[in-house]
Amino acid sequence: HLSQPDTEPIGLFGQGECVGEISMLDGGLVSAYVIADSDCNLLTIDHISVWSLINDSHRAAINMLSILTQRMRSSNQVIADSMEQELGYQRSNLIDDLTGLYNHHWVNAAFNKQIRRSSLNEKPCTLILLNIDGFDQFKEKYGDLGGDQALRTIAQTMLEFIRPNDMTARYHSATFAILLPNTSLTESCVVAERLRLSVSQKNVVIPSGDLLPAVTISLGLKEAN
């Protein structure tokens, strides 16, 4: 256990294994607690004896290196698992659960970074804001289920149009954002019009299989610099 005995254990040791070797070598304070799960015999080796073994026995030194290597691998795995868990939590805060797109927490930093990169490379970069027309009225008529599926339909249609380097997000409620790197305003207008037409031709299909009318969208474009 690290820090306190009542914390969750970070590792389990079996017969013949050892603990405390790092503190023994660097002379530092012991930073872990070991609690026996069953009756056992414990062999303790003092600091002087350990260093005598290392100095006098090549085999003992190699054995200590092997123990330290295994301990480092174990520690690295604990760190890796912790980082993966943390990153997973961070990613969950950046993803919109309904559509699977990035959310507004992600947009500002990611879009600004790409805009700066495009500016430094002297390349055009265009921002598209997309809003569902009459979304509140659509939800009133077809309920939250219909509204949610309309948002998913928009998201899926957007993903059909974007390139690998394009960036999309659900910015707020019925508003979506698309950033097109290396794309001029004129080129982006073509993309926006194709997207508008495609959305207007897609029925909203709810989980029961029933078809709801297609929604329409309005788009605003601005070349960022």
C-alpha positions in Angstrom: 0.0 0.0 0.0 1.2 3.5 -0.8 0.9 6.4 1.6 -1.5 4.8 4.1 -2.2 1.1 5.1 -6.0 1.6 4.5 -5.5 2.6 0.8 -6.1 0.1 -2.0 -3.1 -2.2 -2.5 -1.0 -1.5 -5.7 0.5 -5.0 -5.7 0.5 -8.5 -4.2 3.6 -10.4 -3.2 4.0 -14.1 -2.9 6.5 -16.5 -1.3 10.1 -15.6 -1.8 9.5 -12.0 -3.1 10.9 -8.9 -1.4 10.0 -5.3 -0.7 11.8 -2.2 0.4 14.9 -2.7 -1.8 14.8 0.8 -3.3 14.7 2.4 0.1 17.5 0.1 1.2 19.7 1.2 -1.7 19.1 5.0 -1.7 18.9 5.3 2.1 15.5 7.0 1.8 12.5 6.7 4.0 10.2 3.7 3.4 7.2 5.0 1.4 5.0 1.9 1.4 3.2 -0.4 3.8 3.1 -4.2 3.5 0.3 -6.1 5.3 0.3 -9.9 5.6 -2.8 -11.5 4.2 -2.1 -14.8 6.0 0.4 -16.2 8.6 3.9 -16.0 7.2 7.6 -15.8 8.1 9.4 -12.5 7.3 13.1 -12.3 6.8 14.6 -8.9 7.4 18.0 -7.9 6.0 19.7 -4.7 7.3 21.4 -2.1 5.2 24.9 -3.2 5.9 24.2 -6.8 5.1 22.6 -5.9 1.8 25.5 -3.8 0.6 28.0 -6.4 1.8 26.3 -9.0 -0.4 26.2 -6.7 -3.4 29.9 -5.8 -3.0 31.1 -9.3 -2.4 28.9 -11.3 -4.7 28.5 -10.7 -8.4 25.5 -13.1 -8.4 23.9 -11.1 -5.6 24.3 -7.8 -7.5 22.8 -9.3 -10.6 19.9 -10.6 -8.5 19.3 -7.2 -7.1 19.3 -5.7 -10.6 16.7 -8.2 -11.7 14.5 -7.4 -8.7 14.8 -3.7 -9.4 14.0 -4.2 -13.1 10.8 -6.1 -12.2 9.9 -3.5 -9.6 10.3 -0.7 -12.2 8.2 -2.5 -14.7 5.5 -3.0 -12.1 5.7 0.7 -11.2 5.6 1.8 -14.8 2.5 -0.3 -15.4 0.8 1.3 -12.4 1.7 4.8 -13.8 0.5 3.8 -17.3 -2.8 2.5 -16.0 -3.3 5.7 -14.0 -2.5 7.9 -17.0 -4.9 5.9 -19.2 -7.7 6.3 -16.6 -7.0 10.0 -16.3 -6.9 10.5 -20.1 -10.1 8.5 -20.4 -11.7 10.8 -17.9 -10.4 13.9 -19.8 -11.6 12.5 -23.1 -15.1 11.8 -21.6 -15.3 15.5 -20.7 -14.5 16.5 -24.3 -17.0 14.2 -26.1 -20.7 14.9 -26.6 -22.5 11.8 -25.4 -25.4 12.2 -27.7 -23.6 12.6 -31.1 -20.2 11.3 -30.4 -18.6 14.5 -31.7 -16.3 16.7 -29.7 -18.1 19.3 -27.5 -17.6 23.0 -26.7 -14.9 22.3 -24.1 -12.7 21.0 -26.9 -13.6 23.5 -29.6 -11.9 26.7 -28.3 -8.4 25.3 -27.7 -8.4 22.9 -30.7 -9.8 25.4 -33.2 -7.5 28.2 -32.0 -4.5 26.0 -32.3 -5.4 25.0 -35.9 -6.1 28.6 -36.9 -2.6 29.7 -35.6 -1.0 26.8 -37.5 -2.7 27.8 -40.7 -1.8 31.5 -40.2 1.9 30.6 -39.6 1.8 28.4 -42.8 0.0 31.2 -44.7 -2.8 28.8 -45.5 -6.5 29.6 -45.5 -8.8 28.2 -42.8 -12.5 28.5 -42.8 -15.0 28.2 -39.9 -18.5 27.0 -40.5 -21.3 27.4 -37.9 -24.3 25.2 -38.5 -27.7 25.6 -36.8 -30.9 23.5 -37.0 -33.8 25.6 -38.2 -36.8 25.6 -35.8 -35.2 23.0 -33.5 -37.3 23.9 -30.5 -40.5 23.5 -32.5 -39.3 20.2 -33.9 -38.7 18.9 -30.3 -42.1 20.1 -29.2 -43.8 18.2 -32.0 -41.7 15.0 -32.0 -40.4 15.0 -28.4 -37.0 14.6 -27.0 -36.5 11.3 -28.8 -37.1 12.9 -32.1 -34.9 15.9 -31.3 -32.1 13.7 -30.1 -32.2 11.6 -33.3 -32.2 14.8 -35.4 -29.0 15.9 -33.8 -27.5 12.4 -34.4 -28.5 12.6 -38.1 -26.8 16.0 -38.4 -23.7 14.7 -36.8 -23.6 11.6 -39.1 -24.1 13.7 -42.2 -21.3 16.0 -41.2 -18.9 13.1 -40.8 -19.7 12.0 -44.3 -18.5 15.3 -45.7 -15.3 16.0 -43.7 -11.8 15.1 -44.6 -9.3 13.5 -42.1 -7.9 16.9 -41.2 -11.2 18.7 -40.8 -12.5 19.3 -37.3 -16.1 19.0 -36.2 -17.9 19.5 -32.9 -21.3 20.0 -31.4 -20.9 23.5 -30.0 -24.1 24.1 -28.2 -27.6 22.6 -28.3 -28.6 22.7 -32.0 -25.4 24.4 -33.1 -22.4 22.6 -34.7 -19.0 23.9 -35.7 -16.7 22.8 -38.5 -13.2 24.0 -39.1 -11.7 23.4 -42.6 -7.9 23.8 -42.6 -6.3 24.7 -45.9 -9.6 25.7 -47.4 -10.6 29.1 -48.7 -14.0 30.7 -48.1 -15.0 30.0 -51.7 -14.2 26.3 -51.5 -15.9 26.1 -48.1 -19.1 27.6 -49.6 -19.3 24.6 -51.9 -18.9 22.2 -49.0 -21.5 24.0 -46.9 -24.1 24.0 -49.7 -23.6 20.3 -50.4 -24.0 19.6 -46.6 -27.1 21.8 -46.5 -28.7 19.9 -49.4 -27.8 16.5 -48.0 -29.3 17.2 -44.6 -32.5 18.5 -46.1 -32.9 15.2 -48.0 -32.4 12.9 -45.0 -35.4 11.7 -43.0 -34.8 11.4 -39.3 -35.2 7.7 -38.3 -36.0 7.1 -34.7 -35.0 3.8 -33.0 -38.5 2.3 -33.6 -37.9 2.6 -37.3 -40.5 5.4 -37.8 -39.5 8.2 -40.2 -39.7 11.8 -39.1 -39.4 14.7 -41.6 -36.0 15.9 -42.5 -34.7 19.0 -40.8 -33.2 22.0 -42.4 -30.1 23.9 -41.4 -28.6 27.4 -41.8 -24.9 27.9 -42.1 -22.6 30.8 -41.5 -19.0 30.9 -42.8 -15.9 33.0 -42.0 -12.4 32.6 -43.2 -10.2 32.7 -40.1 -6.8 34.4 -40.0 
